[in-house]
Amino acid sequence: MKFTEFDGELYRDDRMHVLYICKGITTIEGDRVSTTIYHEESPVDAKWCLVTYRNNSRYMAISSKLFDSKQNAEAYRRHIEPMTPLISLGGRPRNPPPPYEEFLRWKEGRKIPRI
C-alpha cells in the first residue's frame, strides 16, 4: 500500500491517528503538565497510558490519557478507536462507527508501509 496524502502530510494508511497502550507518568510543574511514556521498562509507579499518535511519517504523539489498570485503558480504546477519523472521509470518522470487532478486521487488512 502506498502512503496517502492529506492536507500536505503523508499518512501510513487511511487512519489519521493510531492508538497505543503503554506505561506512563504525568508530572505537573507550575502550569506545565508533561507525560513521559515508556515503551519498554517503566518505573514502578507508572500507570497505564493510552497514547494517540498522528499516523504520519513522524508518528507524533498528540495526546495521552492515564488509567489505573490496563483493562480500563483497553476498554477506553475499544470505545474510541472505531471513531478514528479517516482520510477517505475527509478527516471525519465513520458515522455510525462500526462495532469494535468489525473495526479490528478492517484494521488488520491495512498494509502499513515502512518509512
N, C-alpha and C positions, 0 to 999 in steps of 0.2 A: 504494500500500500504506500502511496506517496503522501507527502505532507500536504496538509490543506491550509491554504492561505485565508486569513480572515482579519480584517482591519489592520493590515500591514504586518501581521505576525504569522509564523508558520507553526501549525499545530500538528501533533503526532497522530491524531485521529479526529473524529467528529466531536469529541467531548472538549469543552472549553476548560474543564477542571478535572483533576483526579484527586481521590481521597486516599489517605494513608494513615494507618493506625500504628503508633509507636509510643515510646515513653517521652515525657516532657516535664519541664519545671518552669513555672512562671515566677518572675521576680518583679517587684514594684519598687522603684526608686524615685521618690517625689511623684511627678506626674508622668513618669516613663514606665511603661509596662513592657516587659520582654519575655519571650518564651524561648527556651533552649530545648530543641528536640534531639532525641538520641535514637540513632538507627541501630546501634549495637548495644554495648554495655551502658547502663544508666545508673545514676545514684539511687540509693535505697529509698529515698523519699520522693522519687519521681512518680508522677501519676500517668495514667493512660491519656493519650493525646490523639485527636483526630486532626490531621493537617490537610488543608486544601491547597493543592498546587495548581498553578496555571499549566495547562497541558501543552506547553510550547517547548522550544529547544532549551530554554533555561530552567525549566521546572521551578519557577519562583514560588515560594510559599506566600500565599495571600491571606491565610487565616489559620487559626488553631483554636481548638476547644479542648479543655482538660476534663477528664472523667475520673471518678474514684475506682472504676473497675473496667476491665477490658470488655465485659459483657455490655455495659452501658454505652461504651464507645461504639461497639459493633451494632447495637440496637439503633443508635442515632444515625450511623452510616446507612443502615438498611432503610431508614426513613427518608433521608435526604438525597442519597446517591441517585435514585431514579429521576430526581428533579434537576439533574445536571444540565446546564444549558448546552445546546448542540449548535455547531456551526451551520449544519444543513438547515436549521430552523432560524437562522439569522441571530443566533445568540440567545434564543429562548428555549426553555425546557419543553418536553413533550407535554401535551395537555389533552387528556389527563396523563399523569405519569404512569408508566407501566408498573405492574407488580414487581417486587424485587427479584424474584426468580427469573422472570422474563428479561429484566434488565441485565442480570448476570449472564444469561445465554447470549444476549446481544453483545455484551462487553467481551465475552470470551471469543467471539467471532472477529474481533478487531485484531489486525496485524499492526503492531506498533513499530514504526521504522526506528532504527538506531541513528543517532547523530554522531 
